[in-house]
Amino acid sequence: MSQPLDLSVIQAQTASTSFKDAWQGRLERWYAHPGLYRWSLGNPLTRWLTRRRTRKLFDLMAGFVHSQVLLACVRLDLFRALYQAPCNLTDLSRRTGLAPAVLQRLLLSAVALGLLEHRSQGRFGLGPLGVPLAQHEGIAQMIEHNHLLYQDMQDPVQFLNNAWSGSMAEYWPYAHEKPPVTMPDPMVKVDVDKFTRYSQLMAASQGFVVQEILSSYFFDEHRCVLDVGAGKGRFVSELAAHAPHLHFKMFDLPPVLALAREGLQAKGLSERVSLHPGSFLDDPLPEGADLITLVRVAHDHPDAVVRQILQKAHAALPVGGILLLAEPMAQPHEEAGQPEASVDAYFHFYLLAMGAGRLRTPQELQTMMQEAGFSHVEQVPNAMPIHARILLGRKSQCLPSVLQKGVN
Ligand SMILES: C[S@@+](CC[C@H](N)C(=O)[O-])C[C@H]1O[C@@H](n2cnc3c(N)ncnc32)[C@H](O)[C@@H]1O
């Protein structure tokens, strides 16, 4: 069982330090020995490990340059320009308006990072990491969007002291302000724009998450799906094509569902999808679905709100109904420091800057689902957990067992 991630709620441990602590302390003293670095480089059996650690530390120091190289390539539209059309420096200089002397620094850096590749006759083409960037508009949009987080974190300590007042917090209206339960006045363009802006980004970036869900879970047993926090309806639209027998309900804030309506009509889905504007802070969730999905919703909210959403989902489902929760989740504690775990750092800071939610481990969310009354709670294995992990829970009785005890 991994530790909960909200460390502020962990009671101070009274037990004495463990054998593992003593061993780790000893290792730390050993690593600090001045001769160890030189000795390990001289030893063919240990050289690879020291080189790998040094490289990793260097990458941590230089990471901000890497992400700015990536952002510059996106802003100059290099990935789309070079897709199946390699170009030389002179042509790229003409295209971007940047002098060859400086542009080549960017191109060589992008080659070094695997984004671009050298091709024949001094041309540049896409590297293995550049191809998906040319193909998936959502990745480019997220890279551009991350610039807000980069701005917020320029002084990281100041950011930690005052995380909820930067550009990222301003970007996500529902994380701070009480969300609108009616349509905002269309004349107040700035209010409407805020919802349009994030809903568009979410729709563009949801593709990989949708793919994970559709390839990991069978929808055959279901009849009607309620997607809570459905956004513009990308998941619903793709699921509708994947499982033509399904009907859908979408629940989201009124201004967001107003944006979804047109897209659903254009896809000919108006008959199969009903829209239920509301706020899960104030309203119950609509009944009638035998599967409720929560895709990238829980991590935006504090624990008390997540508990409320889960309880409302439990109340809205019939006995036998299923809740599917999918979002990025934290690596188990014991895997910290592994390459996959570095993704957690991004989400910890993103969600802090956003203002209300936090990254949770699968175990934490499973416990919250059980407390809301779900049974048979399990994690569904999926191919690319970096995009999302998937949890399922079943409603097997009308009241959560905690409440039933009170009733009896
Ligand atoms: C991070 S977005 C995810 C959207 C979509 N599920 C996806 O994965 O792209 C969270 C969604 O929850 C909605 N939301 C936030 N607060 C809400 C509330 N109080 N009631 C209903 N929906 C809410 C937002 O409008 C947004 O569409």
Ligand as a Chemical Component Dictionary entry (heavy atoms), coordinates in Angstrom:
data_LIG
# 
_chem_comp.id                   LIG 
_chem_comp.type                 NON-POLYMER 
_chem_comp.pdbx_formal_charge   0 
_chem_comp.three_letter_code    LIG 
# 
loop_
_chem_comp_atom.comp_id 
_chem_comp_atom.atom_id 
_chem_comp_atom.alt_atom_id 
_chem_comp_atom.type_symbol 
_chem_comp_atom.charge 
_chem_comp_atom.model_Cartn_x 
_chem_comp_atom.model_Cartn_y 
_chem_comp_atom.model_Cartn_z 
_chem_comp_atom.pdbx_ordinal 
LIG C1  C1  C 0  -9.999  19.528 -16.987 1  
LIG S1  S1  S 1  -11.535 19.675 -17.747 2  
LIG C2  C2  C 0  -11.744 18.070 -18.456 3  
LIG C3  C3  C 0  -12.736 18.054 -19.580 4  
LIG C4  C4  C 0  -12.838 16.679 -20.273 5  
LIG N1  N1  N 0  -13.415 15.678 -19.417 6  
LIG C5  C5  C 0  -11.468 16.278 -20.767 7  
LIG O1  O1  O 0  -10.869 15.331 -20.243 8  
LIG O2  O2  O -1 -10.996 16.944 -21.701 9  
LIG C6  C6  C 0  -12.686 19.620 -16.389 10 
LIG C7  C7  C 0  -14.130 19.851 -16.805 11 
LIG O3  O3  O 0  -14.913 19.900 -15.601 12 
LIG C8  C8  C 0  -15.852 20.951 -15.732 13 
LIG N2  N2  N 0  -16.234 21.462 -14.406 14 
LIG C9  C9  C 0  -15.467 22.172 -13.537 15 
LIG N3  N3  N 0  -16.173 22.510 -12.445 16 
LIG C10 C10 C 0  -17.416 22.013 -12.635 17 
LIG C11 C11 C 0  -18.611 22.038 -11.851 18 
LIG N4  N4  N 0  -18.644 22.635 -10.663 19 
LIG N5  N5  N 0  -19.700 21.401 -12.336 20 
LIG C12 C12 C 0  -19.673 20.783 -13.559 21 
LIG N6  N6  N 0  -18.571 20.729 -14.336 22 
LIG C13 C13 C 0  -17.459 21.339 -13.879 23 
LIG C14 C14 C 0  -15.116 21.999 -16.541 24 
LIG O4  O4  O 0  -15.991 22.935 -17.128 25 
LIG C15 C15 C 0  -14.353 21.144 -17.535 26 
LIG O5  O5  O 0  -15.094 20.937 -18.707 27 
# 
loop_
_chem_comp_bond.comp_id 
_chem_comp_bond.atom_id_1 
_chem_comp_bond.atom_id_2 
_chem_comp_bond.value_order 
_chem_comp_bond.pdbx_ordinal 
LIG C1  S1  SING 1  
LIG S1  C2  SING 2  
LIG S1  C6  SING 3  
LIG C2  C3  SING 4  
LIG C3  C4  SING 5  
LIG C4  N1  SING 6  
LIG C4  C5  SING 7  
LIG C5  O1  DOUB 8  
LIG C5  O2  SING 9  
LIG C6  C7  SING 10 
LIG C7  O3  SING 11 
LIG C7  C15 SING 12 
LIG O3  C8  SING 13 
LIG C8  N2  SING 14 
LIG C8  C14 SING 15 
LIG N2  C9  SING 16 
LIG N2  C13 SING 17 
LIG C9  N3  DOUB 18 
LIG N3  C10 SING 19 
LIG C10 C11 SING 20 
LIG C10 C13 DOUB 21 
LIG C11 N4  SING 22 
LIG C11 N5  DOUB 23 
LIG N5  C12 SING 24 
LIG C12 N6  DOUB 25 
LIG N6  C13 SING 26 
LIG C14 O4  SING 27 
LIG C14 C15 SING 28 
LIG C15 O5  SING 29 
# 
